[in-house]
Amino acid sequence: MGDVVSKQIERRRAIQTQKKTLNDLMRFEGEDYPGSDYFLINRKTWMHDLNPEKLQIKKIVWPGTHDSATDKIGIPFITRPFAQCQSDSIYEQLLMGTRVLDIRVQKDRKVCHGILTTYSVDIVLNDIKKFLSETESEIIILEVRTEYGHEDPPEFDKYLEEKLGDYLIPNDEQVFDKTIGEVLPRRVICVWKPRKLPKPEAGSMLWSEGYLKDNWINTDLPETKFESNLDYLSKQEPVNTRKYFYRVENTVTPVPDNPIVCVKPVTERIHAFARLFISQCFTKQIGDRLQIFSTDFIDEDFVGACVGLTYARVKGIA
């Protein structure tokens, strides 16, 4: 028992030390980067407002959400805190400016996170279609994957194609070099990641997992994750030359050996350091590699941080 208590005391000290390190870095080096002072007026149509004819797909800094459709997962106050990563609906996230969605499904087409389930994926797609019907030039990256430990939903590729129809942007590497204006009126890059079923082929209406990459480490230590994100990002090609999307997730997650297992208090350890991360990308001369930036419990400032850098790229100052 004494060893367990001692281990947890050391763990809490490590967390506090790492948070202090990031706070000190923010205080001494700041959070400035090209576009950091950009004021986002209309979150619903920020891509349109940056000029679809000038905004290249590969140069967008896409604000994304991690485990996007978990706002109503599990049982309130009982199991929900262990799996909820977003408190807003998909439609509300899109209104806020989110443009990358991470959806996990199981065999019956319900959204899930681990063993906990929520509503049908139909609700996700209906929210997306509602948002797209209300806007003209907003592009969404929709990642749908079969959750770890679950079976693939049968014929799910056909289902996605039928539901999203003419909104789908076909799988074509030339898309990376195009502007938003050149892919309109198509509006959704849908990445389908089955576990066992055949993966989408080049030229199909869906994109395969190789076109959306990331590097995940399972930790609740904020500086550990922050530095890991910088390290993995530094190993990617610049956005101007690569033909895939790369995602960095500004999140930390509960781990089994820590008594705090609710998502929100854990992920808050890193949540405030999103702008610091972007700033450090430029300090380390890898600002040209940042592309998709995702978070738990997305908020307006996180979206603004991403859009500001996108604006700077459009203006040629980043």
BELKADA-V299767 format. One record per pair of residues at least 4 apart in sequence whose C-alpha atoms are under 8 Angstrom apart, sorted by the first residue. I is the first residue (numbers start at 1). J is the second residue. Records with the same first field share a line. If there is no record, write none. Layout:
# BELKADA-V299767
I=J ; J
This chain:
# BELKADA-V299767
1=5
2=6
3=7
4=8
5=9
6=10
7=11
8=12 ; 258
9=13
10=14
11=15 ; 258
12=16
13=17
14=18 ; 221
15=19 ; 221 ; 222
16=20
17=21
18=22 ; 221 ; 222 ; 223 ; 224
19=23 ; 222 ; 223 ; 269 ; 270
20=24
21=25 ; 223
22=26 ; 223 ; 273
23=27
24=28
25=29 ; 30
26=30 ; 31 ; 273 ; 276
30=276 ; 279
31=36 ; 275 ; 276 ; 278 ; 279 ; 280
32=36 ; 37 ; 275 ; 276 ; 279
33=278 ; 279 ; 282 ; 309
34=308 ; 309 ; 312 ; 317 ; 318
35=308 ; 309 ; 310 ; 311 ; 312
36=305 ; 308 ; 309
37=308
38=304 ; 307 ; 308 ; 311
39=304 ; 308
40=46 ; 304 ; 307 ; 308
41=46
42=46 ; 49
43=95 ; 96 ; 97
44=94 ; 95 ; 96 ; 97 ; 135
45=49 ; 97 ; 135 ; 137 ; 138
46=50 ; 97 ; 138 ; 307
47=51 ; 52 ; 55 ; 137 ; 138 ; 139
48=52 ; 136 ; 137 ; 138
50=54 ; 55 ; 311 ; 314
51=55
52=56 ; 137 ; 179 ; 180 ; 181
53=179 ; 180 ; 181 ; 182
54=179 ; 180 ; 181 ; 314
55=59 ; 60 ; 179 ; 180 ; 181 ; 314
56=60 ; 176 ; 177 ; 178 ; 179 ; 180
57=175 ; 176 ; 177 ; 178 ; 179 ; 180
58=176 ; 177 ; 178 ; 239 ; 240 ; 245 ; 291
59=239 ; 240 ; 291 ; 310 ; 313 ; 314
60=291 ; 310 ; 313
61=290 ; 291 ; 292 ; 293 ; 306 ; 307 ; 309 ; 310
62=98 ; 99 ; 100 ; 291 ; 292 ; 293 ; 306 ; 307
63=97 ; 98 ; 99 ; 100 ; 292 ; 293 ; 294 ; 302 ; 303 ; 306 ; 307
64=98 ; 99 ; 100 ; 101 ; 102 ; 292 ; 293 ; 294 ; 295 ; 298
65=86 ; 98 ; 100 ; 101 ; 102 ; 294 ; 295 ; 296 ; 297 ; 298
66=85 ; 86 ; 101 ; 102 ; 249 ; 294 ; 295 ; 296
67=84 ; 85 ; 86 ; 101 ; 102 ; 103 ; 104 ; 113 ; 296
68=85 ; 86 ; 90 ; 101 ; 102 ; 103
69=73 ; 86 ; 89 ; 90 ; 102 ; 103 ; 111 ; 124
70=83 ; 84 ; 85 ; 86 ; 87 ; 111 ; 112 ; 113 ; 118
71=84 ; 85 ; 86 ; 87 ; 88 ; 89
72=76 ; 80 ; 84 ; 87 ; 118 ; 119
73=80 ; 83 ; 84 ; 112 ; 113 ; 116 ; 117 ; 118 ; 119
74=78 ; 79 ; 80 ; 83 ; 116 ; 117 ; 118
75=79 ; 80
76=80 ; 81
77=81
79=83
80=84
81=262 ; 263 ; 264
82=261 ; 262 ; 263
83=113 ; 114 ; 116 ; 262 ; 263
84=263 ; 264
85=263 ; 264 ; 296 ; 297
86=296 ; 297 ; 298
87=297
88=92 ; 93 ; 297
89=93
90=94 ; 124 ; 127 ; 128
91=95 ; 127 ; 128 ; 130 ; 131
92=96
93=97 ; 98 ; 298
94=98 ; 99 ; 128 ; 131
95=131
96=299 ; 300 ; 303
97=300 ; 303
98=303
99=139 ; 140 ; 141
100=140 ; 141 ; 142 ; 143 ; 292 ; 294
101=140 ; 141 ; 142 ; 143
102=142 ; 143 ; 144 ; 145
103=111 ; 142 ; 143 ; 144 ; 145
104=111 ; 112 ; 113 ; 144 ; 145 ; 146 ; 147
105=109 ; 110 ; 111 ; 112 ; 121 ; 144 ; 145 ; 146 ; 147 ; 152 ; 153
106=110 ; 111 ; 112 ; 146 ; 147 ; 150 ; 151 ; 152 ; 153
107=150 ; 151 ; 152 ; 153 ; 154
108=153
109=120 ; 121 ; 153
110=117 ; 118 ; 119 ; 120 ; 121
111=117 ; 118 ; 119 ; 120 ; 121
112=116 ; 117 ; 118 ; 147
113=117 ; 147
114=147 ; 148 ; 149
119=123
120=124
121=125
122=126
123=127
124=128
125=129 ; 163 ; 164
126=130
127=131
128=132
129=133 ; 164
130=134
131=135
132=136 ; 138 ; 187
136=185
137=180 ; 181 ; 184 ; 185 ; 187
138=187
139=180 ; 187 ; 188 ; 189
140=187 ; 188 ; 189
141=188 ; 189 ; 190 ; 191
142=188 ; 189 ; 190 ; 191
143=190 ; 191 ; 192 ; 193
144=190 ; 191 ; 192 ; 193
145=192 ; 193 ; 194 ; 195
146=150 ; 151 ; 152 ; 153 ; 193 ; 194 ; 195
147=151
151=195 ; 196
152=156 ; 194 ; 195 ; 196 ; 197
155=159
156=160
157=161 ; 192 ; 206
158=162
159=163
160=164 ; 165
161=165 ; 168 ; 205 ; 206
164=168
166=186
167=185 ; 186 ; 187 ; 188
168=186 ; 187 ; 188 ; 189 ; 190 ; 205 ; 206
169=183 ; 186 ; 187 ; 188 ; 189 ; 190 ; 205 ; 206
170=189 ; 203 ; 204 ; 205 ; 206 ; 207
171=189 ; 201 ; 202 ; 203 ; 204 ; 205 ; 206 ; 207
172=202 ; 203
173=243
174=178
175=183
176=243 ; 244
178=182 ; 183
179=183
180=184
183=187
189=206 ; 207
190=205 ; 206 ; 207
191=206 ; 207 ; 208 ; 209 ; 211 ; 212
192=199 ; 200 ; 206 ; 207 ; 208 ; 209
193=199 ; 208 ; 209
194=198 ; 199
199=208 ; 209
200=204 ; 206 ; 207 ; 208
201=206 ; 207 ; 208
202=207
207=211
208=212
209=213
210=244
211=243 ; 244 ; 245
212=244 ; 245 ; 246 ; 247
213=244 ; 245 ; 246 ; 247
214=246 ; 247 ; 248
215=229 ; 232 ; 247 ; 248
217=225 ; 228
218=252 ; 253 ; 255
219=224 ; 225 ; 252 ; 253 ; 254 ; 255
220=225 ; 252 ; 253 ; 254 ; 255 ; 266 ; 267
221=225 ; 252 ; 269
222=226 ; 251 ; 252 ; 269 ; 270
223=227 ; 270
224=228
225=229 ; 250 ; 251 ; 252
226=230 ; 250 ; 270 ; 277
227=231
228=232
229=233 ; 248 ; 249
230=234 ; 277 ; 281
231=235
232=236
233=248 ; 286 ; 289 ; 290
234=286 ; 289
236=246 ; 289
237=241 ; 242 ; 289
238=242 ; 286 ; 288 ; 289
239=288 ; 289 ; 290 ; 291
240=288
245=291 ; 292
246=290 ; 291 ; 292
247=290 ; 291 ; 292 ; 293 ; 294
248=290 ; 291 ; 292 ; 293 ; 294
249=293 ; 294 ; 295
250=270 ; 271 ; 274 ; 293 ; 294 ; 295 ; 296
251=267 ; 270 ; 271 ; 294 ; 295 ; 296
252=266 ; 267 ; 269 ; 270
253=263 ; 266 ; 267
254=258 ; 260 ; 261 ; 262 ; 263 ; 266
255=261
256=261
260=265 ; 266
261=266
262=266
263=267
264=268 ; 297
265=269
267=271 ; 296
268=272
270=274
271=295 ; 296
273=277
274=278 ; 302 ; 305
275=279 ; 302 ; 305
276=280
277=281
278=282 ; 287
279=283
280=284
281=285 ; 286 ; 287 ; 290
282=286 ; 287
286=290
287=318
288=318
293=306
298=302 ; 303
299=303
300=304
301=305
302=306
303=307
304=308
305=309
306=310
307=311
308=312
309=313 ; 318
310=314
311=315
312=316 ; 317 ; 318
313=317 ; 318
